[in-house]
């Protein structure tokens, strides 16, 4: 009988390790499913905008569009204060041009777009924004009253909205959960004119847009 007990303990130990391993696999599978669900929600967005805020200070507003006339297309706009003046940069406004627009001066500089995003990769733009499947879920949080998952992507941690799949905040460290940047005042389904220069603005052609 004495010889049997060590064998029983060994068997029980192996069973406990096996169960723990199955639990880890199950948990990992659940995380993969959650990340896929977040990515899927994000990819349903055709266009959106948000403000970037750091320590309560407005930095800029960003606008993104992933479709045009029902087909994949990618362009973005950023509004900020530059040199004390309002400054607007529109990338790939019409598939051929970028614009540097100064609303206070009623003028805009037009230049050929860089072509970094073009017909060959327009449909991948959503993935660049919303592909979380290579990330790791680090926990849950509530940001601006919205439930979200804390997802580690490369060296950054983002708070991803459970409802929409958009990023609500970027954090430097997981330990204190203090957002380094918050994204707020979201808009969805933007009008095309957001990415157009208003009529009456003086357009100045350039070979390249210099910053």
C-alpha positions as CSV (number, residue, x, y, z in Angstrom):
1,X,0.0,0.0,0.0
2,X,2.9,2.4,0.8
3,X,4.2,2.0,-2.7
4,X,0.8,3.0,-4.1
5,X,0.5,6.4,-2.5
6,X,3.5,8.0,-4.3
7,X,2.0,6.8,-7.6
8,X,-1.4,8.2,-6.7
9,X,0.1,11.6,-5.8
10,X,2.1,11.6,-9.1
11,X,-1.1,10.8,-11.1
12,X,-3.1,13.5,-9.2
13,X,-0.3,16.0,-9.8
14,X,-0.3,15.3,-13.5
15,X,-4.1,15.6,-13.6
16,X,-3.9,19.0,-11.9
17,X,-1.3,20.3,-14.3
18,X,-3.4,19.0,-17.2
19,X,-6.5,20.8,-16.0
20,X,-4.5,24.0,-15.4
21,X,-3.1,23.7,-19.0
22,X,-6.6,23.3,-20.3
23,X,-7.8,26.3,-18.4
24,X,-4.9,28.4,-19.9
25,X,-5.8,27.2,-23.4
26,X,-9.5,28.0,-22.8
27,X,-8.6,31.5,-21.4
28,X,-6.4,32.1,-24.4
29,X,-9.1,31.1,-26.8
30,X,-11.5,33.4,-25.0
31,X,-9.1,36.3,-25.4
32,X,-8.6,35.6,-29.1
33,X,-12.4,35.6,-29.5
34,X,-12.7,39.0,-27.7
35,X,-9.9,40.5,-29.8
36,X,-11.6,39.3,-33.0
37,X,-14.9,40.8,-31.9
38,X,-13.3,44.1,-31.2
39,X,-11.6,44.1,-34.6
40,X,-14.8,43.2,-36.3
41,X,-16.7,46.1,-34.7
42,X,-14.0,48.5,-35.7
43,X,-13.9,47.3,-39.3
44,X,-17.6,48.1,-39.6
45,X,-16.8,51.8,-39.4
46,X,-16.7,53.6,-42.7
47,X,-15.4,56.9,-41.3
48,X,-14.9,58.5,-37.9
49,X,-13.3,61.5,-36.1
50,X,-12.0,62.2,-32.6
51,X,-10.1,64.8,-30.5
52,X,-6.7,64.0,-29.1
53,X,-6.4,65.2,-25.5
54,X,-3.3,65.0,-23.3
55,X,-3.6,65.9,-19.6
56,X,-6.9,67.7,-20.3
57,X,-5.3,69.8,-23.1
58,X,-6.7,69.6,-26.7
59,X,-3.9,68.7,-29.1
60,X,-5.6,68.1,-32.4
61,X,-8.7,66.6,-34.2
62,X,-8.3,63.7,-36.5
63,X,-10.7,62.5,-39.3
64,X,-10.5,59.2,-41.2
65,X,-12.4,57.8,-44.1
66,X,-12.1,54.2,-45.4
67,X,-14.7,54.2,-48.2
68,X,-15.8,56.5,-51.0
69,X,-18.8,55.8,-53.3
70,X,-19.0,52.3,-51.8
71,X,-15.5,51.3,-52.6
72,X,-12.3,51.1,-50.5
73,X,-10.6,54.5,-50.2
74,X,-8.4,56.0,-47.6
75,X,-7.9,59.6,-46.6
76,X,-7.4,61.5,-43.4
77,X,-7.5,65.1,-42.1
78,X,-5.9,66.7,-39.0
79,X,-6.8,70.0,-37.5
80,X,-4.4,71.7,-35.1
81,X,-2.9,75.1,-34.0
82,X,0.4,75.7,-35.7
83,X,2.4,78.9,-35.1
84,X,-0.6,80.4,-33.4
85,X,-2.8,79.8,-36.5
86,X,-5.3,77.2,-37.4
87,X,-3.8,74.6,-39.6
88,X,-5.5,71.8,-41.6
89,X,-3.7,69.0,-43.3
90,X,-5.7,66.7,-45.7
91,X,-4.0,63.6,-47.0
92,X,-5.1,62.1,-50.3
93,X,-8.1,64.4,-50.5
94,X,-9.1,63.2,-54.0
95,X,-6.8,60.3,-54.7
96,X,-4.1,62.7,-56.2
97,X,-3.5,65.6,-53.9
98,X,-2.7,66.6,-50.4
99,X,-3.5,70.0,-49.0
100,X,-2.0,72.3,-46.3
101,X,-4.9,74.7,-45.5
102,X,-4.7,77.8,-43.4
103,X,-8.4,78.9,-42.7
104,X,-7.4,82.2,-41.1
105,X,-5.5,83.2,-44.2
106,X,-8.1,81.7,-46.6
107,X,-5.4,79.9,-48.6
108,X,-4.3,76.3,-49.2
109,X,-1.2,74.8,-50.7
110,X,-1.9,71.8,-53.0
111,X,0.7,69.2,-53.8
112,X,0.8,65.6,-55.2
113,X,-0.1,63.0,-52.6
114,X,2.7,60.8,-51.4
115,X,1.0,57.6,-52.6
116,X,1.8,55.7,-49.5
117,X,-1.8,54.7,-49.5
118,X,-3.2,53.9,-53.0
119,X,-5.5,51.5,-54.8
120,X,-3.3,48.5,-53.9
121,X,-3.7,48.9,-50.2
122,X,-6.8,51.1,-49.5
123,X,-8.7,48.1,-48.2
124,X,-5.9,47.5,-45.5
125,X,-6.4,50.9,-43.9
126,X,-9.1,49.5,-41.6
127,X,-6.7,46.8,-40.4
128,X,-4.1,49.5,-39.6
129,X,-6.7,51.2,-37.4
130,X,-8.6,48.2,-36.0
131,X,-6.6,45.0,-36.2
132,X,-6.2,43.9,-32.5
133,X,-5.8,40.2,-33.1
134,X,-2.1,40.2,-32.5
135,X,-2.6,42.0,-29.2
136,X,-3.0,40.7,-25.7
137,X,-5.8,41.6,-23.3
138,X,-4.4,43.0,-20.1
139,X,-7.6,43.8,-18.3
140,X,-10.7,45.9,-18.3
141,X,-11.4,49.6,-17.5
142,X,-14.0,52.3,-17.8
143,X,-12.8,55.4,-19.8
144,X,-15.2,58.4,-20.1
145,X,-18.0,56.2,-18.9
146,X,-17.4,53.5,-21.6
147,X,-16.4,50.0,-20.8
148,X,-13.3,48.9,-22.6
149,X,-10.6,46.3,-22.8
150,X,-6.9,47.1,-22.1
151,X,-5.1,45.7,-25.1
152,X,-1.3,45.6,-25.5
153,X,-0.2,46.2,-29.1
154,X,3.5,46.0,-29.5
155,X,4.9,48.4,-26.9
156,X,1.7,50.3,-26.3
157,X,-1.5,49.7,-24.3
158,X,-4.8,50.9,-25.6
159,X,-8.2,51.1,-24.1
160,X,-10.6,49.6,-26.7
161,X,-14.3,50.3,-26.5
162,X,-16.4,47.2,-26.0
163,X,-19.2,48.9,-27.9
164,X,-17.6,50.3,-31.1
165,X,-14.0,48.8,-31.3
166,X,-12.4,52.3,-31.4
167,X,-9.4,53.3,-29.2
168,X,-10.5,55.4,-26.3
169,X,-7.1,56.0,-24.7
170,X,-3.4,55.2,-25.0
171,X,-1.5,54.4,-21.9
172,X,2.3,54.3,-21.2
173,X,2.1,51.8,-18.3
174,X,-0.4,49.2,-17.3
175,X,0.4,49.5,-13.6
176,X,-1.1,52.9,-13.0
177,X,-3.6,52.9,-15.9
178,X,-3.2,56.6,-16.3
179,X,-4.0,57.5,-20.0
180,X,-1.1,59.3,-21.8
181,X,-3.6,60.4,-24.4
182,X,-7.4,60.3,-24.5
183,X,-9.5,60.1,-27.7
184,X,-12.9,61.8,-27.3
185,X,-15.8,63.6,-29.0
186,X,-16.2,60.9,-31.6
187,X,-18.2,61.4,-34.8
188,X,-19.1,58.6,-37.3
189,X,-20.2,58.5,-40.9
190,X,-18.6,61.8,-41.9
191,X,-19.6,63.9,-44.9
192,X,-17.3,64.0,-47.8
193,X,-16.9,67.8,-47.6
194,X,-14.8,67.3,-44.4
195,X,-12.0,66.3,-46.8
196,X,-12.5,69.1,-49.3
197,X,-11.2,72.6,-49.4
198,X,-14.1,75.1,-49.1
199,X,-14.9,77.1,-52.2
200,X,-13.4,80.6,-52.4
201,X,-10.1,79.5,-50.8
202,X,-7.0,80.5,-52.8
203,X,-5.2,77.4,-53.9
204,X,-1.5,77.6,-54.4
205,X,0.1,74.7,-56.3
206,X,3.4,73.2,-55.1
207,X,5.6,70.3,-56.2
208,X,5.6,69.0,-52.6
209,X,4.1,69.9,-49.3
210,X,6.7,71.1,-46.9
211,X,6.3,71.0,-43.1
